[in-house]
């Protein structure tokens, strides 16, 4: 085996992580020498006994599969001692010794910001993720996330949609896409960014892998934005890693009645920077990076992504009764019976008006029959109802 094969063989040993890998290589001088060491020397070097069989009898078939994979177009395996290995990631406490990359590895050394959040966002959370990802990508910032359902996938897609670059960090081997319904998104990421993982091919997406993935997401980036997160959320783990790595943490506030805002409020209480627009983040980072609009054809939003400023009915293109009904919704998820009580209208009138407002993009219906008013920029091309 060549040097890369030796690294892969040692990295594939069950139970070997970044710390034990580094210790073995430093103790023996190279991965090859660690693999050739007798049992007693491995024990003396501190290798846990459960790892001994894997070092003494390495998975050579797995090594061959990884090396063959790396020979295919857009496939790369980076080692931590290579110049192409992302410099920011190298700075964290326990960087992965190898990175599997499907896509363009050069993007890994560009300026990145992470956008993370719940897998089950509210309509407002979806809108915020799209707006922030688009606006940040407009300034040439790479949007990095975890390829999960919800906020992660929405952020990746929004950056790509406007011509920006996005990087996904996976919690499994890159021979599979997880979740499977993101196959098309993964294909776009490979062509317009990259998917990376520290896990060898064939590794399943186990629960214990996601915190390891999260530390890579934050480690690649200047800062992490949490869009929506419950009180106990994997997104908060990413934010905690960012704090430990000396990176910025940003959070979008929400309604006190929205359980998906509680994690963000917790972060803000702990010192995360409250942001309402991408401009708030760019202002904070302006002393660290050169901020110039570049990649996206779309221009950044100037209005707060999470709020709609008071607008007259004529500019919205709505008749007065529809505009008044919007005023009874606010931006919290609201049951239809509450809307009926507030408006004084009949069930039939409210149901009909909400349907039309939903079709025109002014409100969204959430599970449980809750309605939420969506943020909208003034659109003179809207057709009056």
C-alpha positions in Angstrom: 0.0 0.0 0.0 1.1 3.6 -0.6 1.0 6.2 2.1 -2.6 7.1 1.5 -3.6 3.4 1.6 -1.8 3.1 5.0 -3.7 6.1 6.3 -7.0 4.7 5.1 -6.2 1.3 6.6 -5.4 2.8 10.0 -8.4 5.1 9.8 -10.8 2.2 9.0 -9.9 0.3 12.2 -13.1 0.2 14.4 -12.7 2.4 17.4 -9.9 4.5 15.9 -10.8 8.2 16.1 -8.8 11.4 15.4 -7.0 11.3 18.8 -5.9 7.7 18.7 -5.0 8.0 15.0 -2.7 11.0 15.8 -1.2 9.3 18.9 -0.3 6.2 16.9 1.2 8.0 14.0 3.2 10.2 16.3 4.3 7.3 18.5 5.5 5.0 15.7 6.4 7.7 13.1 4.0 6.8 10.4 0.7 4.9 9.7 2.7 2.1 8.0 4.9 1.6 11.1 1.9 1.6 13.4 0.3 -1.1 11.2 3.5 -3.2 11.2 4.0 -2.9 15.0 3.6 -6.0 17.1 0.8 -6.4 19.6 2.8 -5.6 22.7 4.1 -2.3 21.3 0.6 -1.3 20.3 -0.6 -2.0 23.8 2.4 0.0 25.2 1.4 2.9 22.8 -2.0 3.0 24.5 -4.1 1.4 21.8 -7.3 0.1 23.4 -7.6 -3.7 23.3 -10.8 -3.7 21.2 -8.8 -1.9 18.4 -6.0 -4.5 18.3 -7.6 -6.9 15.8 -8.3 -4.1 13.4 -4.7 -2.9 13.4 -3.1 -6.4 13.3 -5.5 -7.4 10.4 -6.5 -4.2 8.5 -9.5 -4.1 6.2 -7.6 -4.3 2.9 -10.8 -4.8 0.9 -12.2 -1.6 2.3 -8.9 0.2 1.5 -9.0 -0.9 -2.1 -12.6 0.3 -2.4 -11.7 3.7 -1.0 -8.7 4.0 -3.3 -10.7 3.0 -6.4 -13.4 5.5 -5.4 -10.8 8.2 -5.2 -9.8 7.5 -8.8 -13.2 8.6 -10.2 -13.9 12.1 -11.4 -14.6 14.7 -8.6 -13.6 12.1 -5.9 -10.8 13.1 -3.5 -9.4 11.9 -0.2 -7.5 14.6 1.6 -5.0 14.0 4.4 -4.4 16.5 7.1 -0.8 17.0 6.1 -1.8 18.2 2.6 -1.9 21.8 1.7 -5.4 21.3 0.1 -6.8 20.2 3.5 -9.1 23.0 4.8 -7.0 25.3 7.0 -9.8 26.3 9.3 -10.7 22.7 10.0 -7.1 21.9 10.8 -7.3 24.5 13.6 -10.0 22.7 15.7 -9.2 20.5 18.7 -9.6 17.1 17.0 -9.6 17.5 13.2 -10.3 14.4 11.1 -7.0 13.0 9.7 -8.8 12.2 6.4 -11.6 13.9 4.5 -13.5 12.2 1.7 -14.6 14.8 -0.8 -17.1 14.5 -3.7 -16.9 17.7 -5.6 -14.4 20.5 -5.8 -12.0 20.4 -2.8 -10.8 24.0 -3.5 -14.1 25.3 -2.1 -13.2 23.9 1.3 -10.7 26.7 1.8 -13.0 29.5 0.8 -14.9 31.6 3.3 -17.8 29.6 4.7 -20.7 30.3 7.0 -22.9 27.4 8.4 -26.7 27.6 8.4 -28.3 24.9 10.5 -31.7 24.3 12.2 -34.6 22.0 12.8 -35.7 19.2 10.4 -39.3 20.4 10.8 -39.2 24.2 10.3 -42.2 26.5 10.4 -43.1 28.3 7.1 -41.3 31.4 8.5 -38.3 29.3 9.4 -38.1 28.0 5.8 -38.4 31.6 4.5 -35.6 32.8 6.8 -33.3 30.0 5.8 -33.8 30.8 2.1 -33.3 34.5 2.6 -30.2 34.3 4.7 -28.6 31.6 2.5 -29.3 33.6 -0.7 -28.2 36.9 0.7 -24.9 35.5 2.1 -24.2 33.6 -1.1 -24.7 36.9 -2.9 -21.5 38.1 -1.3 -19.5 35.1 -2.4 -19.8 33.3 1.0 -20.0 29.5 0.8 -23.0 28.1 2.6 -22.2 25.0 4.6 -24.7 22.7 6.3 -25.4 19.0 7.1 -27.6 17.9 4.2 -30.4 17.0 6.6 -34.1 17.6 5.9 -35.5 20.9 6.8 -33.3 24.0 7.3 -30.1 22.3 6.1 -31.5 21.2 2.7 -33.4 24.5 2.3 -30.2 26.5 2.9 -28.1 24.4 0.5 -30.7 24.7 -2.3 -31.2 28.5 -1.8 -27.5 29.1 -2.2 -27.3 26.9 -5.3 -30.4 28.4 -6.8 -28.8 31.9 -7.0 -25.6 30.6 -8.4 -23.7 30.4 -5.2 -21.6 27.6 -3.7 -22.6 25.2 -1.0 -20.9 22.5 1.0 -22.6 19.6 2.7 -21.0 17.6 5.5 -22.3 14.0 5.7 -22.5 11.7 8.7 -22.0 8.6 6.6 -19.7 7.3 3.8 -20.0 9.1 0.5 -21.1 6.0 -1.4 -24.6 6.7 -0.2 -26.8 9.8 0.0 -28.6 10.4 3.3 -31.4 11.2 3.5 -32.2 9.4 0.2 -34.7 12.1 -0.9 -31.8 14.5 -1.2 -30.2 12.6 -4.1 -31.0 15.4 -6.6 -29.7 18.0 -4.2 -26.5 16.0 -3.6 -26.0 15.8 -7.4 -26.3 19.6 -7.5 -23.9 20.0 -4.6 -21.2 17.9 -6.3 -21.5 20.0 -9.5 -21.7 23.4 -7.7 -19.8 22.8 -4.4 -18.9 19.6 -2.5 -20.0 16.9 -0.1 -17.5 15.9 2.5 -17.2 13.3 5.2 -14.6 11.9 7.5 -16.2 8.5 7.3 -14.9 5.8 5.0 -17.2 4.3 2.3 -19.8 1.9 3.6 -20.2 3.7 6.9 -23.9 4.0 7.8 -25.4 7.2 9.2 -25.5 6.2 12.9 -26.7 8.5 15.7 -23.2 8.8 17.2 -21.9 10.1 13.9 -23.9 13.2 13.8 -22.1 15.1 16.6 -18.9 14.3 14.8 -20.3 15.7 11.6 -21.5 18.8 13.5 -18.0 19.6 14.7 -16.8 19.6 11.1 -19.6 21.9 9.9 -18.7 24.5 12.5 -14.9 23.8 12.1 -15.0 24.7 8.4 -16.8 28.0 9.0 -16.2 31.5 10.3 -19.5 31.3 12.1 -22.7 29.3 12.5 -26.3 30.7 12.1 -29.1 28.8 13.9 -32.4 29.5 12.1 -34.8 27.5 14.1 -34.1 24.9 16.8 -36.0 23.2 19.6 -34.7 23.4 23.2 -32.9 20.1 22.7 -31.6 20.0 19.1 -28.5 18.8 17.2 -28.2 22.4 15.9 -27.3 23.5 19.4 -24.5 20.9 19.4 -23.1 22.6 16.3 -23.4 26.0 17.9 -21.6 24.7 21.0 -18.8 23.3 18.9 -18.5 26.7 17.2 -18.1 28.4 20.6 -15.4 25.9 21.6 -13.6 26.4 18.3 -13.6 30.2 18.8 -16.1 30.8 15.9 -19.0 33.2 15.8 -22.6 32.1 16.7 -25.7 33.8 15.3 -29.3 33.1 16.0 -32.6 34.3 14.6 -35.2 35.2 17.3 -38.8 34.1 17.0 -42.1 34.0 18.7 -42.1 33.0 22.4 -45.0 30.7 21.5 -43.0 28.9 18.8 -41.2 25.8 20.2 -38.8 25.9 17.3 -37.6 29.3 18.5 -36.6 28.2 22.0 -33.2 26.9 21.0 -32.4 30.2 19.3 -33.5 32.2 22.4 -31.4 29.9 24.6 -28.4 30.7 22.4 -29.1 34.4 22.5 -29.3 34.3 26.3 -25.9 32.6 26.3 -24.3 35.2 24.1 -25.1 34.4 20.5 -25.6 37.4 18.3 -29.2 38.1 17.5 -29.7 38.7 13.8 -32.6 39.8 11.7 -30.9 40.1 8.4 -27.9 38.8 6.6 -26.5 42.4 6.8 -26.3 41.9 10.6 -24.0 39.0 10.1 -21.9 40.7 7.4 -21.5 43.7 9.6 -20.1 41.5 12.4 -17.8 39.7 10.0 -16.7 42.7 8.0 -13.4 43.0 9.9 -12.5 39.4 9.3 -13.3 39.1 5.6 -13.6 41.2 2.5 -17.3 41.6 1.7 -18.1 42.3 -1.9 -21.2 41.2 -3.8 -20.1 38.6 -6.3 -21.7 35.3 -7.2 -25.4 35.5 -7.2 -27.6 37.4 -9.7 -30.1 38.1 -7.0 -29.5 41.1 -4.9 -29.5 40.9 -1.1 -32.8 41.6 0.7 -32.9 45.0 2.4 -35.9 44.3 4.7 -35.5 42.1 7.7 -36.0 38.5 6.6 -38.2 37.6 9.6 -40.4 40.7 9.6 -42.9 42.4 7.3 -43.0 46.2 7.7 -46.4 47.8 7.8 -47.6 48.2 4.2 -50.8 49.8 2.9 -53.4 47.5 1.3 -52.9 49.1 -2.1 -49.2 48.2 -2.2 -50.0 44.6 -1.4 -52.7 44.3 -4.0 -55.3 43.1 -1.5 -58.8 44.3 -0.9 -59.3 45.8 2.5 -61.1 42.8 4.1 -58.2 40.5 3.2 -55.6 43.0 4.5 -57.6 43.2 7.8 -57.6 39.4 8.1 -53.9 39.4 7.7 -53.7 41.7 10.6 -55.5 39.2 12.8 -52.9 36.5 12.1 -49.6 38.1 13.1 -46.5 36.0 12.7 -47.3 33.3 15.3 -48.9 30.0 14.2 -52.6 30.7 14.9 -55.6 28.3 15.1 -58.4 29.1 12.7 -60.9 29.4 15.6 -58.8 32.2 17.1 -58.7 34.0 13.7 -62.5 33.7 13.5 -62.9 35.1 17.0 -60.5 38.0 16.3 -62.0 38.9 13.0 -65.7 38.5 13.8 -66.2 36.8 10.5 -68.0 33.5 9.8 -66.2 30.1 9.5 -67.0 30.0 5.8 -65.7 33.6 5.2 -62.4 33.0 7.0 -61.8 29.6 5.4 -62.4 31.0 1.9 -60.2 34.0 2.5 -57.4 32.0 4.1 -57.4 29.6 1.1 -57.0 32.5 -1.3 -54.3 34.2 0.8 -52.4 30.8 1.0 -52.6 30.4 -2.8 -51.2 33.9 -3.2 -48.3 33.3 -0.8 -49.4 35.5 2.1 -50.1 32.8 4.6 -49.0 29.2 5.2 -50.9 26.4 6.8 -49.0 24.3 9.3 -49.9 20.8 10.7 -52.7 21.1 13.2 -54.6 23.7 11.2 -52.4 26.6 12.3 -52.0 29.6 10.0 -48.9 31.8 9.9 -48.5 35.1 8.1 -45.5 35.1 5.8 -43.0 37.9 5.3 -43.4 39.5 1.8 -41.6 42.2 0.1 -43.7 44.7 -1.8 -44.7 43.3 -5.1 -46.4 45.6 -7.6 -47.1 42.7 -9.9 -49.5 41.0 -7.6 -53.0 40.7 -9.0 -55.8 42.1 -6.8 -58.2 39.6 -5.5 
